[in-house]
Amino acid sequence: QVQLVESGGGLVQAGGSLRLSCAASGSISSIDGMGWYRQAPGKERELVAAIGSGGATYYADSVKGRFTISRDNTKTILLLQMNNLKPEDTAMYYCAAAKAITTAIFRSDGMDYWGKGTLVTVSS
């Protein structure tokens, strides 16, 4: 089992920055990759960024050039640096981990472990 706890959300003005953190504990060795998802009211949950065990990354088109995902050397901390935030970035952001990264990560059921989320609100 893996436990994930997010932090770093808050209220920020458009154009500002936030850094989200996700602390992982438990059976870390069972994790292949990790990612950040977000869900805004009335919208589907979407994959924002993901990183594999080898360091390969993926970003949704909507955040490319603005967000950066990273993982520390111990693979216990997942970060999402969010720059040039826009009002449309407002959402609950969730940290997730997968036993095996496949194309299923583009669906939320492609992840095996989830945090409770941290709220990001970007004012216009």
C-alpha positions, 0 to 999 in steps of 0.5 A: 500500500502507498499513502499520498499526501498533497500540500501547497495549494492556495489562492494566487493571482493570475500570473503567479506561481505555486508549488505543489508537493506530494509526500509518498509513504508505504510500499514505495518500491511498488511505484512505477510512476506518479502524476498530478491530476486536476478536477474543476467543478463541472469538468472531468478529472484530467491528467496534468503531468506525469513522470515515470521511474526513469524520469520521462515526463508528460504534460497536458497541452494546456500546461506545457511551458508553465508547469514542471513535474519532478521527483526527488532522488528517494522517490518519496516527494513529487513536486509540481511547479506551477508558473504563470497560473491562469484562472482556468487552472483553478481546480482540485489537484490530486497526486497519484501513483501507478504500479505500472505506467501505461496509456491508462494513465490518461484515464483516472483508473490508470492510477492505483493510489490517490491523495485527497487533493489540494485546492488551487484557486487562481483569481482573475 
